[in-house]
Amino acid sequence: MKEISSDPELFSKELYEIMKTINSGIEYLELYEFQYGLNNMTPEMGWDHVKLDSTAEIEARMNDRKFYDSINIKPKIAERIVMDDQILRLSQMLFVGLITGDYPVYWVKKWFFFDIRGFYFLHRTIYFTAGVIGHFGGKPFREFAKEQERFNLVQDLGYKDFKKANIRVDTLFIESIKKLIGARGTPLLLAIAGPTAAGKTEITKRLQESFQLDGKKVSLIEMDNFLTDREDREAKGIFTQGKEALHFALLKRSLSDICQGKKISIPRYDFVNATSSHDNSGDLKPDGVPIEIEPADIVFIEGNFPFLIKEIANLIAVKVVYLTDDPVRLKRKWKRDIDYRKKYEPTYFRNRYFKDQFIMAEIAYRPQLEICDMAVDTTAAALWTTPEISEILNNMQHFIS
């Protein structure tokens, strides 16, 4: 294999050319701009001292939940958040292995993507496993040209461009949902799950507006409002997942009641103080102010895991996963959460995104893909439906062309 130069200037020039084949957006950087990012990743002993793991070792690590659990999202040096050592070492190995030839370009592109703005490598998350594909009958209901491919050249991404690229698959999805609900009747519960920055909030709003234009009444239930006090959850060693973290009996009763056309009164969660308007028995606290929700034709449920709990899933008539691959979502989050919201310190953000995607896919999104009615994959510009839903849509007249 090729030797690594001890001269950082020569190393950076050679890596710059190779990285153009990994991420085409590198073409839009001058060499000195590329070097700015690389300087932050340079090992203390130099690039020629980086020891490489085998491709088999790396693949095993990237598919091991324990690896992601071990990542520290807030490591500090002199009170400054720095990149987790394991994430840093991975990128350093991939840089060196690309030059030596130990890591072929095709292998790196298969397992990883390179985020220019964060200037690091991340593992590609697999959402459409064999089990998920089998659940949908082996192939998408319909596919379009992959318009999101042009986002490879950008470093961040706003919703207007995202919406424009996905207009065809989104239009098909909205019309399909309306036809499915027309066939099943109302009132009903509709839940849309999906990873952060996949676009689920925006597509939910567009669906609501479309229903309202058709004269339908809509309501929204945010599952996070059913969280119990954070202090109590932490004392029990639970966080925000599963029915133990929720006023579960109240949630189940509320969903059942609104499906029967009844007005409901639900808890209100204070996200600043991390407290609920209700106590652990499900009763309103003396100073609590509940949320009143009117019955509607279509009741939307918003949350990360709306149909993971069996008792709740049985009440939801239409289950959807709205999905966008990790590289595109990361670009959306740079624009939304760093530029606009000023929500995260950038290096903390890089550590957290790297850590969370595999874990969330494993515990939330792949399980929901295996039981949902529809999935929208905007990256592949594909709408997936179960065989039952496909039959309903194919039998309906005036299907969108």
LINPEKA-V39293 format. One record per residue. N is the residue number from 1. RES is the residue in three letters. PSI is psi in whole degrees, 0 to 359 (NA if undefined). Layout:
n=N res=RES psi=PSI
n=N res=RES psi=PSI
//
This chain:
n=1 res=MET psi=158
n=2 res=LYS psi=143
n=3 res=GLU psi=151
n=4 res=ILE psi=134
n=5 res=SER psi=141
n=6 res=SER psi=354
n=7 res=ASP psi=112
n=8 res=PRO psi=331
n=9 res=GLU psi=314
n=10 res=LEU psi=320
n=11 res=PHE psi=313
n=12 res=SER psi=323
n=13 res=LYS psi=318
n=14 res=GLU psi=318
n=15 res=LEU psi=322
n=16 res=TYR psi=316
n=17 res=GLU psi=319
n=18 res=ILE psi=321
n=19 res=MET psi=340
n=20 res=LYS psi=332
n=21 res=THR psi=343
n=22 res=ILE psi=317
n=23 res=ASN psi=113
n=24 res=SER psi=341
n=25 res=GLY psi=341
n=26 res=ILE psi=332
n=27 res=GLU psi=334
n=28 res=TYR psi=3
n=29 res=LEU psi=139
n=30 res=GLU psi=158
n=31 res=LEU psi=317
n=32 res=TYR psi=330
n=33 res=GLU psi=318
n=34 res=PHE psi=319
n=35 res=GLN psi=327
n=36 res=TYR psi=311
n=37 res=GLY psi=319
n=38 res=LEU psi=327
n=39 res=ASN psi=327
n=40 res=ASN psi=347
n=41 res=MET psi=356
n=42 res=THR psi=127
n=43 res=PRO psi=149
n=44 res=GLU psi=323
n=45 res=MET psi=355
n=46 res=GLY psi=159
n=47 res=TRP psi=332
n=48 res=ASP psi=356
n=49 res=HIS psi=4
n=50 res=VAL psi=125
n=51 res=LYS psi=134
n=52 res=LEU psi=138
n=53 res=ASP psi=160
n=54 res=SER psi=159
n=55 res=THR psi=325
n=56 res=ALA psi=319
n=57 res=GLU psi=318
n=58 res=ILE psi=316
n=59 res=GLU psi=318
n=60 res=ALA psi=318
n=61 res=ARG psi=318
n=62 res=MET psi=344
n=63 res=ASN psi=22
n=64 res=ASP psi=117
n=65 res=ARG psi=325
n=66 res=LYS psi=326
n=67 res=PHE psi=314
n=68 res=TYR psi=324
n=69 res=ASP psi=330
n=70 res=SER psi=351
n=71 res=ILE psi=133
n=72 res=ASN psi=120
n=73 res=ILE psi=349
n=74 res=LYS psi=47
n=75 res=PRO psi=144
n=76 res=LYS psi=146
n=77 res=ILE psi=121
n=78 res=ALA psi=46
n=79 res=GLU psi=12
n=80 res=ARG psi=129
n=81 res=ILE psi=132
n=82 res=VAL psi=170
n=83 res=MET psi=140
n=84 res=ASP psi=138
n=85 res=ASP psi=322
n=86 res=GLN psi=323
n=87 res=ILE psi=316
n=88 res=LEU psi=313
n=89 res=ARG psi=322
n=90 res=LEU psi=311
n=91 res=SER psi=320
n=92 res=GLN psi=316
n=93 res=MET psi=317
n=94 res=LEU psi=319
n=95 res=PHE psi=310
n=96 res=VAL psi=317
n=97 res=GLY psi=331
n=98 res=LEU psi=322
n=99 res=ILE psi=318
n=100 res=THR psi=338
n=101 res=GLY psi=359
n=102 res=ASP psi=328
n=103 res=TYR psi=101
n=104 res=PRO psi=150
n=105 res=VAL psi=317
n=106 res=TYR psi=324
n=107 res=TRP psi=316
n=108 res=VAL psi=316
n=109 res=LYS psi=331
n=110 res=LYS psi=319
n=111 res=TRP psi=340
n=112 res=PHE psi=161
n=113 res=PHE psi=153
n=114 res=PHE psi=122
n=115 res=ASP psi=116
n=116 res=ILE psi=316
n=117 res=ARG psi=320
n=118 res=GLY psi=341
n=119 res=PHE psi=56
n=120 res=TYR psi=163
n=121 res=PHE psi=143
n=122 res=LEU psi=150
n=123 res=HIS psi=138
n=124 res=ARG psi=125
n=125 res=THR psi=133
n=126 res=ILE psi=119
n=127 res=TYR psi=319
n=128 res=PHE psi=82
n=129 res=THR psi=174
n=130 res=ALA psi=322
n=131 res=GLY psi=319
n=132 res=VAL psi=314
n=133 res=ILE psi=319
n=134 res=GLY psi=323
n=135 res=HIS psi=326
n=136 res=PHE psi=15
n=137 res=GLY psi=12
n=138 res=GLY psi=346
n=139 res=LYS psi=161
n=140 res=PRO psi=154
n=141 res=PHE psi=320
n=142 res=ARG psi=146
n=143 res=GLU psi=154
n=144 res=PHE psi=177
n=145 res=ALA psi=141
n=146 res=LYS psi=83
n=147 res=GLU psi=338
n=148 res=GLN psi=350
n=149 res=GLU psi=332
n=150 res=ARG psi=346
n=151 res=PHE psi=351
n=152 res=ASN psi=335
n=153 res=LEU psi=353
n=154 res=VAL psi=158
n=155 res=GLN psi=336
n=156 res=ASP psi=170
n=157 res=LEU psi=126
n=158 res=GLY psi=167
n=159 res=TYR psi=329
n=160 res=LYS psi=314
n=161 res=ASP psi=321
n=162 res=PHE psi=314
n=163 res=LYS psi=316
n=164 res=LYS psi=319
n=165 res=ALA psi=332
n=166 res=ASN psi=16
n=167 res=ILE psi=322
n=168 res=ARG psi=313
n=169 res=VAL psi=326
n=170 res=ASP psi=318
n=171 res=THR psi=315
n=172 res=LEU psi=316
n=173 res=PHE psi=311
n=174 res=ILE psi=315
n=175 res=GLU psi=323
n=176 res=SER psi=319
n=177 res=ILE psi=316
n=178 res=LYS psi=322
n=179 res=LYS psi=321
n=180 res=LEU psi=316
n=181 res=ILE psi=325
n=182 res=GLY psi=325
n=183 res=ALA psi=329
n=184 res=ARG psi=335
n=185 res=GLY psi=166
n=186 res=THR psi=164
n=187 res=PRO psi=157
n=188 res=LEU psi=164
n=189 res=LEU psi=135
n=190 res=LEU psi=124
n=191 res=ALA psi=133
n=192 res=ILE psi=115
n=193 res=ALA psi=162
n=194 res=GLY psi=157
n=195 res=PRO psi=164
n=196 res=THR psi=136
n=197 res=ALA psi=19
n=198 res=ALA psi=342
n=199 res=GLY psi=12
n=200 res=LYS psi=325
n=201 res=THR psi=316
n=202 res=GLU psi=318
n=203 res=ILE psi=329
n=204 res=THR psi=316
n=205 res=LYS psi=318
n=206 res=ARG psi=323
n=207 res=LEU psi=315
n=208 res=GLN psi=314
n=209 res=GLU psi=321
n=210 res=SER psi=318
n=211 res=PHE psi=318
n=212 res=GLN psi=323
n=213 res=LEU psi=332
n=214 res=ASP psi=5
n=215 res=GLY psi=12
n=216 res=LYS psi=148
n=217 res=LYS psi=135
n=218 res=VAL psi=151
n=219 res=SER psi=163
n=220 res=LEU psi=131
n=221 res=ILE psi=121
n=222 res=GLU psi=118
n=223 res=MET psi=333
n=224 res=ASP psi=337
n=225 res=ASN psi=347
n=226 res=PHE psi=4
n=227 res=LEU psi=143
n=228 res=THR psi=174
n=229 res=ASP psi=134
n=230 res=ARG psi=322
n=231 res=GLU psi=318
n=232 res=ASP psi=320
n=233 res=ARG psi=316
n=234 res=GLU psi=325
n=235 res=ALA psi=330
n=236 res=LYS psi=358
n=237 res=GLY psi=23
n=238 res=ILE psi=160
n=239 res=PHE psi=256
n=240 res=THR psi=7
n=241 res=GLN psi=145
n=242 res=GLY psi=164
n=243 res=LYS psi=339
n=244 res=GLU psi=338
n=245 res=ALA psi=356
n=246 res=LEU psi=161
n=247 res=HIS psi=76
n=248 res=PHE psi=316
n=249 res=ALA psi=321
n=250 res=LEU psi=321
n=251 res=LEU psi=312
n=252 res=LYS psi=316
n=253 res=ARG psi=320
n=254 res=SER psi=316
n=255 res=LEU psi=320
n=256 res=SER psi=317
n=257 res=ASP psi=316
n=258 res=ILE psi=332
n=259 res=CYS psi=336
n=260 res=GLN psi=10
n=261 res=GLY psi=19
n=262 res=LYS psi=144
n=263 res=LYS psi=140
n=264 res=ILE psi=155
n=265 res=SER psi=116
n=266 res=ILE psi=165
n=267 res=PRO psi=157
n=268 res=ARG psi=123
n=269 res=TYR psi=128
n=270 res=ASP psi=106
n=271 res=PHE psi=342
n=272 res=VAL psi=311
n=273 res=ASN psi=355
n=274 res=ALA psi=44
n=275 res=THR psi=154
n=276 res=SER psi=155
n=277 res=SER psi=349
n=278 res=HIS psi=152
n=279 res=ASP psi=180
n=280 res=ASN psi=347
n=281 res=SER psi=356
n=282 res=GLY psi=10
n=283 res=ASP psi=148
n=284 res=LEU psi=131
n=285 res=LYS psi=157
n=286 res=PRO psi=325
n=287 res=ASP psi=10
n=288 res=GLY psi=146
n=289 res=VAL psi=108
n=290 res=PRO psi=174
n=291 res=ILE psi=129
n=292 res=GLU psi=130
n=293 res=ILE psi=125
n=294 res=GLU psi=150
n=295 res=PRO psi=156
n=296 res=ALA psi=170
n=297 res=ASP psi=316
n=298 res=ILE psi=122
n=299 res=VAL psi=116
n=300 res=PHE psi=140
n=301 res=ILE psi=123
n=302 res=GLU psi=132
n=303 res=GLY psi=167
n=304 res=ASN psi=330
n=305 res=PHE psi=51
n=306 res=PRO psi=333
n=307 res=PHE psi=32
n=308 res=LEU psi=332
n=309 res=ILE psi=121
n=310 res=LYS psi=315
n=311 res=GLU psi=331
n=312 res=ILE psi=319
n=313 res=ALA psi=325
n=314 res=ASN psi=339
n=315 res=LEU psi=345
n=316 res=ILE psi=120
n=317 res=ALA psi=325
n=318 res=VAL psi=120
n=319 res=LYS psi=126
n=320 res=VAL psi=141
n=321 res=VAL psi=124
n=322 res=TYR psi=117
n=323 res=LEU psi=140
n=324 res=THR psi=139
n=325 res=ASP psi=158
n=326 res=ASP psi=315
n=327 res=PRO psi=319
n=328 res=VAL psi=318
n=329 res=ARG psi=323
n=330 res=LEU psi=320
n=331 res=LYS psi=322
n=332 res=ARG psi=320
n=333 res=LYS psi=324
n=334 res=TRP psi=313
n=335 res=LYS psi=312
n=336 res=ARG psi=308
n=337 res=ASP psi=336
n=338 res=ILE psi=307
n=339 res=ASP psi=314
n=340 res=TYR psi=305
n=341 res=ARG psi=339
n=342 res=LYS psi=42
n=343 res=LYS psi=328
n=344 res=TYR psi=151
n=345 res=GLU psi=132
n=346 res=PRO psi=318
n=347 res=THR psi=324
n=348 res=TYR psi=317
n=349 res=PHE psi=316
n=350 res=ARG psi=315
n=351 res=ASN psi=316
n=352 res=ARG psi=317
n=353 res=TYR psi=317
n=354 res=PHE psi=313
n=355 res=LYS psi=316
n=356 res=ASP psi=329
n=357 res=GLN psi=315
n=358 res=PHE psi=315
n=359 res=ILE psi=314
n=360 res=MET psi=323
n=361 res=ALA psi=320
n=362 res=GLU psi=317
n=363 res=ILE psi=342
n=364 res=ALA psi=306
n=365 res=TYR psi=319
n=366 res=ARG psi=317
n=367 res=PRO psi=324
n=368 res=GLN psi=328
n=369 res=LEU psi=331
n=370 res=GLU psi=351
n=371 res=ILE psi=358
n=372 res=CYS psi=168
n=373 res=ASP psi=323
n=374 res=MET psi=151
n=375 res=ALA psi=134
n=376 res=VAL psi=117
n=377 res=ASP psi=95
n=378 res=THR psi=330
n=379 res=THR psi=317
n=380 res=ALA psi=0
n=381 res=ALA psi=48
n=382 res=ALA psi=141
n=383 res=LEU psi=124
n=384 res=TRP psi=136
n=385 res=THR psi=154
n=386 res=THR psi=159
n=387 res=PRO psi=323
n=388 res=GLU psi=314
n=389 res=ILE psi=321
n=390 res=SER psi=318
n=391 res=GLU psi=318
n=392 res=ILE psi=313
n=393 res=LEU psi=320
n=394 res=ASN psi=334
n=395 res=ASN psi=352
n=396 res=MET psi=142
n=397 res=GLN psi=164
n=398 res=HIS psi=32
n=399 res=PHE psi=143
n=400 res=ILE psi=137
n=401 res=SER psi=NA
//
